[in-house]
Amino acid sequence: MPDLSAMLERGPVVCAEGYLFECERRGYLQAGAFVPEVVLDHPEVVTELHREFVHAGSDVVEAFTYYGHRQKLRVIGKEDILEPLNRQALSVAAAVARQTGTLLAGNVCNTNVYEPSSPAVPEVRAAFEEQVAWAAEAGADMIIAETFSWLGEALLALEVIRAAGLPAVVTFAVHRDGTLRDVDSPEDACRQAEQAGATVVGLNCIRGPRTMLPLLGRVREAVSCEVAALPVPYRTTEAEPTFFNLSDPNAVVASPHGRAFPTALDPLSANRYEIGAFAADASALGITYLGVCCGASPMLIRQVAEAVGRTTEASRFSEKMQNHFMYGDNERLPEHIVALGDRA
Ligand SMILES: [Zn+2]
């Protein structure tokens, strides 16, 4: 069975996230609620996406249970599909992980009802318990607990995962002001998650490469375990540090809901080289668990993998512009056509 710690000892581990955005983009999931009903409606779409991410270099097949928890299903009045959805997501992911020798990850995430003094706390714990139990039954090699902006909520998830005896990757989403909701710094949150038994701690989602990288150096210094970095592939800035904040002054037609997030972020995308550079920079800081979150595509996952020296199945199709009809330098290209390149 693949083992996270053993893989991390051998070298960087690549993890594709971002299933919600990619399934929405493919026309199988609704923006707004962002509930992964696609695992029941069109499991073949999720299977294919898992395969494409592995083909592009992902070492982890993350069961698509992000936002497949009780609190999210309640919003759309479908709590009755909770268990079938989770079991199906795990079974679809397990099939791909076992075929490809990759890590099967269960997944829990922000419940959006947690607040430290809230009466919802026992409900949050129960939500993690049911999801982690289904993942353990499906034979998960690890659990990814992600996108937490409350340390307290992450620690609840971690406690449940550790009680199930599974390795945990715990990642935090850092909002505009650079703090978590209940602690002042992401490095402090990561330190506490490490002390509570996480195998890997770090940051994922909402921040792009430029506004995540500076925080990662501090996290790396604060902990001794392996560190994760999975930004969103968007050009966030100091003034607009997260994809919630991003504006698009060049939009000819703005989104009807008044912000670029989540359906009009496309022109604010980082290019593949920027994602590759982020992965290389994070790797140079000593970060060994790398990926991309919401907005990820197989193309970007390949870029991350190649940036840390890996050759993936998809690398066979990595660019070779020497053969381009106008911009190449292959001697078989007719010179009079190559000469047209400057005028194209
Ligand atoms: Zn994300």
Residues whose N, C-alpha, C, O or C-beta is under 5 A from the ligand:
A	BS01	ZN	C205 I206 C293 C294
